[in-house]
Amino acid sequence: MVSFGSILRAAVQTFSAKGYAATGIRDIASAAGVTSGTLYLYAPSKMAILVSVMNLTLDELLRLAEVATAGERTPAVRLERLIRAHVAIQATNPRTALVVDGELRFVPAEHRSAIVSKRDAYERYWTETLAAGVETGDFAVVEPSITRLSLLEMGNGVAHWYQPDGPLDLGRILDVFVRLGFNLVGHPGPVRGADSDLSPRRLDCEPDDRVRPGETTEPAQMATNAGT
């Protein structure tokens, strides 16, 4: 059955495989199993679809960040929860994450400002957590802005290589990323472990298949959890 969700999933599938610029409305319609005319009943343009995908993803990131940092928690606990949530959403919605991370440059100014505002709001949770840890002496951070970007980019990379059936389960991967994050901020731990309230949703725009862009043509570049 055709729905706005099925249109979004088809768009993410084609955007992540071909790139936004190289994808046409007919490509999305074909992936969704509908005609171009039918697709226009659900979305007015290719750009409107991309903006919807980005807003859907950023809204989920903001929800998780608020949950991760809420309450009377130490900066170290807040940082661990942010890392776990960020890495988990990349692993749960890898193709969507690739589109959101890579296609913002195509969004025109009238839509870009709202999207960038949401992205900045998400990053503020990280900025404030790092600042709090420096203030309490829990973190030894020389340049907080570079540390924040390093933590986020490290987590973003998961979308490129994570496979659910790889040799490491997601829980173990999250533990490793927390340890790496603590190393970056000069904190010894310990690792708290998983928190059920941080489980990310599988977004309505994430395709059901597990194929990664480039998987058949660049297998040597896949990381350990892809089985190489």
Secondary structure by P-SEA (a helix, b strand, c coil): cccaaaaaaaaaaaaaacccccccaaaaaaaacccaaaaaaccccaaaaaaaaaaaaaaaaaaaaaaaccccccaaaaaaaaaaaaaaaaaacaaaaaaaacccccccccaaaaaaaaaaaaaaaaaaaaaaaaaacccccccaaaaaaaaaaaaaaccccccccccccaaaaaaaaaaaaaaaaccccccccccccccccccccccccccccccccccccccccccc
